[in-house]
Amino acid sequence: MNDAHLHMIFNHFPIIGSIFGFGILLAGIILKNKSVQHTAFVLLIITAILGLVAMRTGEGAEDIAEDLGIAHNLIHEHEEIAEKLAILLYLTGAVSLLALITSIRNHGKAKVFAFVTLVLALGSSVLSKPVGTSGGEIRHTEIRENVTVSGEENHHNNDDAVEHKNETEQ
């Protein structure tokens, strides 16, 4: 197994973990259920750790992708936004750890840390979308904007493309 393979395995967890962690934490706060909140905190901590693994395998994956002839600009765009997400994930994981500890100890700041974690998890969830999309565009040309089935640039909207196709068929 090479770094590209490992990167493709681990890069999904930070995205999914952020979204689920946010949702579970939101539910725990609304329901005022500490067990549910603790579950979210642990999930967000694990998400940060797996984000680190995804980042560590990214450089090797980049080298392999470039050797396959993948455009450097696609990889660079993904790398830049992924670095921002990684920082946010690490911060979310650290605050989640503080929130977990303060909640277990019934500290007065536990609610503050829970809400800060919620906001950070929301930010991670929102930022994970462009990271996942830019990563997918590296090898999945079908999800790139302005690309038709033949791989050519398409500068028309979908209605124009369908109208043009119908005209050429007649």
Z-matrix of the N, CA and C atoms (Angstrom, degrees):
N
C 1 1.450
C 2 1.530 1 108.05
N 3 1.335 2 116.62 1 128.30
C 4 1.454 3 119.79 2 179.99
C 5 1.531 4 110.63 3 -101.10
N 6 1.338 5 115.98 4 177.40
C 7 1.467 6 120.49 5 -177.66
C 8 1.528 7 112.48 6 -62.24
N 9 1.317 8 117.69 7 -34.35
C 10 1.470 9 119.70 8 179.29
C 11 1.526 10 110.04 9 -63.52
N 12 1.334 11 115.93 10 -43.35
C 13 1.464 12 120.48 11 178.81
C 14 1.530 13 110.21 12 -64.83
N 15 1.313 14 117.09 13 -46.12
C 16 1.468 15 120.55 14 178.64
C 17 1.527 16 111.45 15 -62.40
N 18 1.325 17 116.22 16 -40.08
C 19 1.457 18 119.95 17 179.35
C 20 1.534 19 110.63 18 -62.26
N 21 1.322 20 116.67 19 -43.04
C 22 1.458 21 119.90 20 179.10
C 23 1.522 22 112.07 21 -66.08
N 24 1.310 23 117.65 22 -29.50
C 25 1.464 24 120.61 23 176.77
C 26 1.523 25 110.38 24 -72.45
N 27 1.321 26 117.18 25 -49.47
C 28 1.464 27 120.88 26 -171.87
C 29 1.520 28 114.93 27 -83.86
N 30 1.324 29 119.44 28 -19.54
C 31 1.463 30 119.36 29 -174.65
C 32 1.516 31 114.11 30 -69.89
N 33 1.307 32 118.26 31 -16.50
C 34 1.461 33 120.81 32 179.06
C 35 1.528 34 112.85 33 -78.13
N 36 1.314 35 116.82 34 -30.28
C 37 1.466 36 120.31 35 -175.61
C 38 1.527 37 114.03 36 -63.51
N 39 1.324 38 120.63 37 -42.83
C 40 1.466 39 119.05 38 178.46
C 41 1.531 40 112.83 39 -62.39
N 42 1.311 41 116.81 40 -34.97
C 43 1.461 42 120.31 41 179.46
C 44 1.524 43 110.09 42 -69.50
N 45 1.302 44 116.16 43 -54.29
C 46 1.464 45 121.43 44 -178.21
C 47 1.525 46 110.67 45 -65.54
N 48 1.333 47 117.11 46 -42.19
C 49 1.461 48 121.14 47 -179.86
C 50 1.516 49 112.53 48 -62.12
N 51 1.324 50 117.08 49 -38.94
C 52 1.466 51 120.49 50 178.42
C 53 1.524 52 111.06 51 -63.50
N 54 1.305 53 115.49 52 -45.72
C 55 1.462 54 120.52 53 -177.66
C 56 1.527 55 110.83 54 -66.16
N 57 1.331 56 116.17 55 -49.60
C 58 1.465 57 119.31 56 179.17
C 59 1.522 58 111.72 57 -66.06
N 60 1.331 59 116.75 58 -40.63
C 61 1.465 60 120.23 59 178.85
C 62 1.520 61 111.30 60 -59.83
N 63 1.329 62 116.46 61 -43.88
C 64 1.456 63 120.80 62 177.23
C 65 1.527 64 110.59 63 -60.59
N 66 1.324 65 116.78 64 -49.67
C 67 1.466 66 121.04 65 -177.89
C 68 1.517 67 112.95 66 -62.02
N 69 1.310 68 116.43 67 -43.16
C 70 1.467 69 120.78 68 -180.00
C 71 1.522 70 110.16 69 -67.10
N 72 1.331 71 117.24 70 -42.39
C 73 1.463 72 120.13 71 179.13
C 74 1.526 73 110.75 72 -64.85
N 75 1.312 74 117.36 73 -42.11
C 76 1.460 75 120.76 74 177.43
C 77 1.530 76 110.50 75 -58.76
N 78 1.323 77 116.30 76 -45.40
C 79 1.474 78 120.75 77 178.21
C 80 1.525 79 110.40 78 -62.02
N 81 1.334 80 117.12 79 -43.10
C 82 1.456 81 120.94 80 -179.89
C 83 1.521 82 112.70 81 -63.10
N 84 1.327 83 116.37 82 -38.53
C 85 1.468 84 120.31 83 178.81
C 86 1.530 85 110.33 84 -69.88
N 87 1.325 86 116.32 85 -44.91
C 88 1.471 87 120.19 86 179.85
C 89 1.531 88 110.60 87 -62.33
N 90 1.332 89 116.10 88 -43.85
C 91 1.473 90 120.67 89 -178.73
C 92 1.532 91 112.94 90 -81.13
N 93 1.341 92 115.82 91 -7.27
C 94 1.472 93 121.50 92 -176.35
C 95 1.531 94 111.20 93 54.15
N 96 1.339 95 113.65 94 43.88
C 97 1.457 96 121.25 95 -177.49
C 98 1.526 97 108.93 96 -110.68
N 99 1.325 98 116.38 97 109.35
C 100 1.469 99 120.29 98 -176.98
C 101 1.522 100 112.40 99 -65.35
N 102 1.308 101 117.74 100 -35.15
C 103 1.467 102 119.64 101 179.98
C 104 1.524 103 111.15 102 -62.38
N 105 1.318 104 115.91 103 -42.41
C 106 1.463 105 119.86 104 178.17
C 107 1.529 106 109.94 105 -66.31
N 108 1.324 107 117.25 106 -41.27
C 109 1.466 108 120.89 107 177.39
C 110 1.527 109 110.41 108 -62.11
N 111 1.326 110 116.97 109 -43.25
C 112 1.468 111 120.16 110 179.89
C 113 1.522 112 110.78 111 -62.34
N 114 1.320 113 116.00 112 -38.56
C 115 1.468 114 119.95 113 177.05
C 116 1.531 115 110.24 114 -60.10
N 117 1.330 116 115.82 115 -44.10
C 118 1.464 117 120.07 116 179.09
C 119 1.521 118 111.33 117 -64.11
N 120 1.330 119 117.19 118 -41.95
C 121 1.466 120 120.31 119 179.73
C 122 1.524 121 110.61 120 -60.60
N 123 1.332 122 116.47 121 -45.07
C 124 1.471 123 120.13 122 179.96
C 125 1.533 124 109.97 123 -64.63
N 126 1.317 125 116.75 124 -42.46
C 127 1.462 126 120.25 125 178.27
C 128 1.528 127 111.18 126 -60.49
N 129 1.312 128 117.53 127 -42.07
C 130 1.469 129 120.77 128 179.87
C 131 1.527 130 112.19 129 -69.36
N 132 1.320 131 117.22 130 -32.18
C 133 1.470 132 120.70 131 174.67
C 134 1.533 133 109.68 132 -66.36
N 135 1.322 134 116.18 133 -46.20
C 136 1.466 135 120.98 134 178.31
C 137 1.538 136 109.84 135 -62.64
N 138 1.318 137 116.82 136 -39.62
C 139 1.466 138 121.57 137 177.84
C 140 1.521 139 110.98 138 -59.37
N 141 1.328 140 117.23 139 -42.19
C 142 1.467 141 120.76 140 178.17
C 143 1.525 142 110.95 141 -63.66
N 144 1.310 143 116.84 142 -40.99
C 145 1.471 144 120.75 143 179.23
C 146 1.527 145 110.11 144 -64.54
N 147 1.331 146 116.45 145 -44.14
C 148 1.465 147 119.53 146 179.36
C 149 1.529 148 111.37 147 -70.06
N 150 1.332 149 117.08 148 -26.87
C 151 1.463 150 120.57 149 172.38
C 152 1.517 151 110.99 150 -63.65
N 153 1.334 152 116.00 151 -38.90
C 154 1.464 153 121.10 152 176.44
C 155 1.530 154 110.28 153 -63.18
N 156 1.325 155 116.92 154 -42.23
C 157 1.467 156 120.57 155 178.69
C 158 1.529 157 110.16 156 -63.44
N 159 1.336 158 116.65 157 -42.87
C 160 1.475 159 119.83 158 178.56
C 161 1.524 160 110.62 159 -61.32
N 162 1.328 161 116.59 160 -41.25
C 163 1.470 162 119.99 161 178.93
C 164 1.531 163 111.24 162 -66.13
N 165 1.320 164 116.49 163 -40.65
C 166 1.478 165 120.43 164 -177.48
C 167 1.532 166 111.90 165 -66.88
N 168 1.316 167 117.56 166 -29.54
C 169 1.465 168 120.48 167 179.39
C 170 1.535 169 111.61 168 -89.48
N 171 1.322 170 117.16 169 -9.41
C 172 1.462 171 121.47 170 -177.07
C 173 1.512 172 114.22 171 -65.00
N 174 1.329 173 117.49 172 -40.34
C 175 1.477 174 119.96 173 -179.10
C 176 1.528 175 111.25 174 -62.74
N 177 1.321 176 116.50 175 -44.69
C 178 1.461 177 119.83 176 177.93
C 179 1.514 178 111.83 177 -64.16
N 180 1.336 179 115.74 178 -39.27
C 181 1.460 180 120.34 179 177.76
C 182 1.527 181 110.42 180 -64.16
N 183 1.333 182 116.04 181 -38.11
C 184 1.464 183 120.69 182 178.21
C 185 1.527 184 110.71 183 -61.15
N 186 1.322 185 116.67 184 -46.64
C 187 1.466 186 120.39 185 179.99
C 188 1.527 187 111.31 186 -59.58
N 189 1.325 188 116.25 187 -43.68
C 190 1.470 189 120.70 188 -179.60
C 191 1.525 190 109.96 189 -65.67
N 192 1.341 191 117.50 190 -44.39
C 193 1.469 192 120.95 191 -178.93
C 194 1.525 193 111.06 192 -63.26
N 195 1.323 194 116.75 193 -41.34
C 196 1.464 195 119.31 194 178.91
C 197 1.519 196 111.09 195 -65.72
N 198 1.334 197 117.44 196 -35.39
C 199 1.463 198 120.64 197 176.11
C 200 1.529 199 111.34 198 -65.32
N 201 1.324 200 117.05 199 -24.70
C 202 1.465 201 121.58 200 178.30
C 203 1.531 202 112.00 201 -85.00
N 204 1.337 203 116.24 202 -1.82
C 205 1.453 204 120.61 203 177.44
C 206 1.526 205 114.49 204 90.91
N 207 1.311 206 117.38 205 16.01
C 208 1.461 207 120.70 206 177.87
C 209 1.532 208 108.29 207 -72.03
N 210 1.316 209 116.08 208 137.95
C 211 1.464 210 121.78 209 -178.40
C 212 1.522 211 110.63 210 -60.25
N 213 1.314 212 115.56 211 129.95
C 214 1.464 213 121.56 212 -178.44
C 215 1.525 214 111.98 213 -60.85
N 216 1.333 215 117.74 214 -34.90
C 217 1.469 216 119.85 215 -177.66
C 218 1.526 217 111.90 216 -63.41
N 219 1.335 218 118.59 217 -35.30
C 220 1.461 219 121.33 218 176.91
C 221 1.530 220 110.52 219 -65.12
N 222 1.312 221 115.96 220 -43.47
C 223 1.457 222 121.12 221 -179.10
C 224 1.526 223 109.75 222 -67.67
N 225 1.325 224 116.36 223 -43.25
C 226 1.464 225 120.29 224 -178.35
C 227 1.529 226 111.45 225 -63.57
N 228 1.323 227 117.25 226 -42.54
C 229 1.471 228 121.06 227 178.15
C 230 1.535 229 110.41 228 -59.36
N 231 1.320 230 116.17 229 -44.60
C 232 1.465 231 121.38 230 179.34
C 233 1.528 232 110.59 231 -64.03
N 234 1.314 233 115.99 232 -44.15
C 235 1.457 234 121.18 233 -178.57
C 236 1.527 235 111.62 234 -61.97
N 237 1.320 236 116.97 235 -43.18
C 238 1.473 237 121.06 236 -178.51
C 239 1.522 238 112.02 237 -61.88
N 240 1.315 239 116.92 238 -47.28
C 241 1.461 240 119.29 239 -178.48
C 242 1.532 241 111.18 240 -74.17
N 243 1.340 242 117.06 241 -31.60
C 244 1.461 243 120.72 242 177.22
C 245 1.530 244 111.15 243 -64.75
N 246 1.338 245 116.71 244 -35.94
C 247 1.462 246 119.99 245 177.29
C 248 1.524 247 111.29 246 -63.74
N 249 1.322 248 116.89 247 -38.51
C 250 1.471 249 120.67 248 177.00
C 251 1.528 250 110.70 249 -65.46
N 252 1.330 251 116.14 250 -43.02
C 253 1.460 252 119.60 251 177.65
C 254 1.522 253 110.64 252 -63.08
N 255 1.321 254 117.10 253 -41.28
C 256 1.465 255 120.32 254 -178.98
C 257 1.525 256 110.87 255 -59.44
N 258 1.313 257 116.86 256 -44.64
C 259 1.470 258 120.48 257 178.39
C 260 1.521 259 110.28 258 -60.55
N 261 1.318 260 116.66 259 -43.75
C 262 1.462 261 120.70 260 178.98
C 263 1.526 262 111.04 261 -65.96
N 264 1.322 263 117.61 262 -38.41
C 265 1.466 264 120.85 263 177.06
C 266 1.519 265 111.35 264 -63.80
N 267 1.337 266 116.85 265 -43.52
C 268 1.470 267 120.23 266 179.93
C 269 1.523 268 110.39 267 -62.75
N 270 1.326 269 116.21 268 -42.47
C 271 1.464 270 120.77 269 177.99
C 272 1.527 271 110.47 270 -64.06
N 273 1.320 272 116.50 271 -43.58
C 274 1.463 273 120.88 272 178.16
C 275 1.523 274 110.56 273 -61.76
N 276 1.310 275 117.01 274 -43.05
C 277 1.463 276 120.75 275 178.86
C 278 1.516 277 112.26 276 -63.64
N 279 1.331 278 116.91 277 -41.67
C 280 1.471 279 120.96 278 179.82
C 281 1.531 280 111.22 279 -66.13
N 282 1.322 281 116.33 280 -44.21
C 283 1.468 282 119.68 281 179.05
C 284 1.530 283 109.55 282 -68.25
N 285 1.326 284 117.47 283 -35.09
C 286 1.470 285 120.72 284 175.98
C 287 1.521 286 110.93 285 -60.99
N 288 1.332 287 116.13 286 -40.14
C 289 1.465 288 119.99 287 177.67
C 290 1.528 289 110.56 288 -63.28
N 291 1.325 290 116.46 289 -44.16
C 292 1.470 291 120.18 290 176.51
C 293 1.527 292 110.94 291 -62.87
N 294 1.318 293 116.81 292 -41.59
C 295 1.465 294 120.93 293 179.23
C 296 1.528 295 110.73 294 -63.12
N 297 1.321 296 116.29 295 -41.28
C 298 1.466 297 120.38 296 179.15
C 299 1.522 298 110.74 297 -63.75
N 300 1.314 299 116.59 298 -47.60
C 301 1.471 300 120.72 299 -178.92
C 302 1.525 301 111.07 300 -63.40
N 303 1.326 302 116.76 301 -46.43
C 304 1.471 303 119.12 302 -178.80
C 305 1.521 304 111.43 303 -67.13
N 306 1.321 305 117.25 304 -33.68
C 307 1.461 306 120.24 305 178.93
C 308 1.532 307 110.98 306 -69.47
N 309 1.321 308 116.40 307 -43.13
C 310 1.474 309 120.17 308 178.85
C 311 1.525 310 110.32 309 -62.19
N 312 1.317 311 116.46 310 -38.03
C 313 1.471 312 121.25 311 -178.66
C 314 1.538 313 113.01 312 -86.23
N 315 1.321 314 117.25 313 3.57
C 316 1.469 315 122.80 314 -178.09
C 317 1.526 316 112.24 315 52.67
N 318 1.305 317 115.54 316 41.13
C 319 1.460 318 122.19 317 179.05
C 320 1.531 319 109.23 318 -74.37
N 321 1.299 320 116.55 319 149.64
C 322 1.459 321 122.14 320 -178.83
C 323 1.516 322 114.29 321 -62.05
N 324 1.326 323 118.07 322 -24.98
C 325 1.473 324 122.07 323 -178.95
C 326 1.531 325 112.90 324 -89.23
N 327 1.310 326 118.10 325 3.56
C 328 1.462 327 121.23 326 -176.13
C 329 1.523 328 111.91 327 -58.26
N 330 1.330 329 117.36 328 -43.42
C 331 1.474 330 120.15 329 -179.47
C 332 1.525 331 111.12 330 -65.76
N 333 1.323 332 116.30 331 -38.28
C 334 1.467 333 119.95 332 178.95
C 335 1.527 334 109.76 333 -61.84
N 336 1.329 335 116.70 334 -47.31
C 337 1.468 336 120.27 335 179.23
C 338 1.529 337 111.27 336 -64.09
N 339 1.327 338 117.55 337 -35.07
C 340 1.465 339 120.75 338 178.05
C 341 1.531 340 110.51 339 -63.83
N 342 1.327 341 116.94 340 -44.34
C 343 1.461 342 120.15 341 -179.87
C 344 1.532 343 111.80 342 -69.52
N 345 1.319 344 117.11 343 -38.11
C 346 1.473 345 119.78 344 176.74
C 347 1.529 346 109.36 345 -63.82
N 348 1.323 347 116.77 346 -41.60
C 349 1.462 348 120.92 347 177.50
C 350 1.523 349 110.33 348 -61.50
N 351 1.328 350 116.47 349 -41.55
C 352 1.467 351 120.90 350 179.38
C 353 1.526 352 110.90 351 -59.76
N 354 1.320 353 116.78 352 -45.08
C 355 1.466 354 120.83 353 179.92
C 356 1.531 355 110.65 354 -65.10
N 357 1.323 356 116.83 355 -43.68
C 358 1.466 357 120.16 356 178.31
C 359 1.524 358 111.29 357 -64.24
N 360 1.332 359 117.32 358 -39.87
C 361 1.468 360 121.02 359 178.66
C 362 1.524 361 110.67 360 -65.42
N 363 1.324 362 116.83 361 -36.70
C 364 1.461 363 119.87 362 175.61
C 365 1.527 364 109.89 363 -63.46
N 366 1.317 365 116.55 364 -45.20
C 367 1.462 366 120.53 365 177.46
C 368 1.516 367 111.97 366 -59.90
N 369 1.325 368 116.90 367 -42.64
C 370 1.468 369 121.07 368 178.07
C 371 1.523 370 110.88 369 -63.01
N 372 1.331 371 116.24 370 -40.88
C 373 1.463 372 120.50 371 179.96
C 374 1.519 373 111.20 372 -63.86
N 375 1.309 374 116.30 373 -43.59
C 376 1.470 375 120.78 374 -179.35
C 377 1.531 376 110.11 375 -66.98
N 378 1.317 377 117.37 376 -44.97
C 379 1.464 378 121.13 377 -178.22
C 380 1.528 379 112.19 378 -70.65
N 381 1.317 380 117.64 379 -23.43
C 382 1.464 381 119.68 380 -178.52
C 383 1.536 382 112.32 381 -67.89
N 384 1.321 383 117.52 382 -25.25
C 385 1.470 384 120.25 383 -179.61
C 386 1.525 385 111.77 384 -62.94
N 387 1.352 386 119.45 385 -54.30
C 388 1.465 387 117.29 386 179.28
C 389 1.533 388 113.47 387 -66.41
N 390 1.327 389 117.15 388 -27.09
C 391 1.466 390 119.01 389 176.79
C 392 1.524 391 109.78 390 -66.36
N 393 1.322 392 115.96 391 -47.33
C 394 1.464 393 120.00 392 179.22
C 395 1.519 394 112.23 393 -64.07
N 396 1.312 395 116.65 394 -41.67
C 397 1.459 396 120.48 395 -179.93
C 398 1.521 397 111.00 396 -64.88
N 399 1.333 398 117.19 397 -47.18
C 400 1.465 399 119.62 398 -179.36
C 401 1.525 400 111.43 399 -65.23
N 402 1.321 401 117.11 400 -33.93
C 403 1.463 402 120.24 401 176.02
C 404 1.517 403 111.24 402 -68.19
N 405 1.309 404 116.29 403 -43.10
C 406 1.458 405 120.29 404 179.01
C 407 1.513 406 112.71 405 -63.57
N 408 1.339 407 116.67 406 -35.15
C 409 1.460 408 120.97 407 -179.06
C 410 1.530 409 112.56 408 -65.61
N 411 1.311 410 117.07 409 -19.13
C 412 1.465 411 119.67 410 -179.24
C 413 1.523 412 110.85 411 -61.77
N 414 1.312 413 117.71 412 -44.31
C 415 1.466 414 120.23 413 -179.42
C 416 1.521 415 114.03 414 -115.18
N 417 1.310 416 117.22 415 -15.73
C 418 1.463 417 120.60 416 -178.94
C 419 1.519 418 109.09 417 -104.11
N 420 1.314 419 115.22 418 85.63
C 421 1.460 420 119.93 419 -177.05
C 422 1.521 421 112.04 420 -62.73
N 423 1.318 422 116.72 421 -23.28
C 424 1.465 423 119.43 422 -177.36
C 425 1.525 424 113.50 423 -67.82
N 426 1.341 425 118.32 424 -15.79
C 427 1.463 426 119.46 425 179.31
C 428 1.528 427 112.55 426 -100.17
N 429 1.310 428 117.48 427 -1.26
C 430 1.461 429 120.36 428 177.20
C 431 1.524 430 109.53 429 -71.73
N 432 1.329 431 115.52 430 144.62
C 433 1.458 432 119.38 431 176.25
C 434 1.522 433 109.57 432 -70.78
N 435 1.313 434 116.36 433 151.03
C 436 1.465 435 123.38 434 174.94
C 437 1.515 436 114.24 435 63.61
N 438 1.337 437 118.03 436 31.09
C 439 1.454 438 120.68 437 176.58
C 440 1.517 439 108.13 438 -123.66
N 441 1.339 440 116.08 439 130.36
C 442 1.461 441 120.98 440 178.34
C 443 1.516 442 108.75 441 -91.55
N 444 1.325 443 115.68 442 179.40
C 445 1.459 444 120.94 443 -179.91
C 446 1.522 445 111.25 444 -60.01
N 447 1.317 446 117.57 445 -33.99
C 448 1.460 447 120.56 446 -179.27
C 449 1.530 448 112.15 447 -78.69
N 450 1.346 449 116.32 448 -5.89
C 451 1.456 450 120.18 449 178.91
C 452 1.508 451 113.95 450 92.63
N 453 1.340 452 117.14 451 -2.18
C 454 1.457 453 120.65 452 -179.36
C 455 1.520 454 110.04 453 -80.24
N 456 1.309 455 115.14 454 154.11
C 457 1.466 456 120.21 455 175.41
C 458 1.520 457 108.87 456 -63.91
N 459 1.301 458 117.22 457 137.53
C 460 1.455 459 122.74 458 178.68
C 461 1.514 460 108.42 459 -120.16
N 462 1.307 461 117.11 460 112.81
C 463 1.456 462 121.15 461 -177.74
C 464 1.520 463 111.93 462 -101.01
N 465 1.326 464 117.50 463 6.02
C 466 1.458 465 121.75 464 178.27
C 467 1.515 466 108.45 465 -100.67
N 468 1.327 467 115.95 466 157.17
C 469 1.454 468 116.91 467 172.65
C 470 1.517 469 108.57 468 -78.94
N 471 1.308 470 117.97 469 172.81
C 472 1.466 471 121.84 470 -174.62
C 473 1.519 472 112.44 471 -60.56
N 474 1.337 473 118.99 472 -38.60
C 475 1.453 474 121.57 473 179.96
C 476 1.528 475 110.85 474 -62.69
N 477 1.339 476 117.08 475 -43.12
C 478 1.455 477 121.16 476 178.02
C 479 1.520 478 111.12 477 -63.20
N 480 1.332 479 116.72 478 -40.24
C 481 1.464 480 121.19 479 -179.28
C 482 1.516 481 110.50 480 -65.06
N 483 1.320 482 118.58 481 -42.25
C 484 1.454 483 121.90 482 178.88
C 485 1.523 484 109.94 483 -66.77
N 486 1.339 485 117.15 484 -42.60
C 487 1.458 486 121.26 485 179.11
C 488 1.522 487 110.15 486 -62.13
N 489 1.331 488 117.40 487 -43.07
C 490 1.465 489 122.20 488 179.11
C 491 1.529 490 109.92 489 -62.99
N 492 1.319 491 117.30 490 -42.59
C 493 1.468 492 121.56 491 -179.69
C 494 1.522 493 109.88 492 -62.25
N 495 1.339 494 116.97 493 -43.77
C 496 1.472 495 120.98 494 -179.66
C 497 1.523 496 110.59 495 -64.20
N 498 1.336 497 117.40 496 -38.25
C 499 1.461 498 120.64 497 179.61
C 500 1.523 499 110.95 498 -66.19
N 501 1.321 500 117.72 499 -39.19
C 502 1.464 501 120.83 500 -177.92
C 503 1.516 502 111.46 501 -73.47
N 504 1.327 503 118.27 502 -25.10
C 505 1.459 504 120.82 503 -179.71
C 506 1.534 505 111.32 504 -76.29
N 507 1.351 506 118.19 505 -21.33
C 508 1.475 507 121.47 506 -176.26
C 509 1.480 508 113.27 507 -85.27
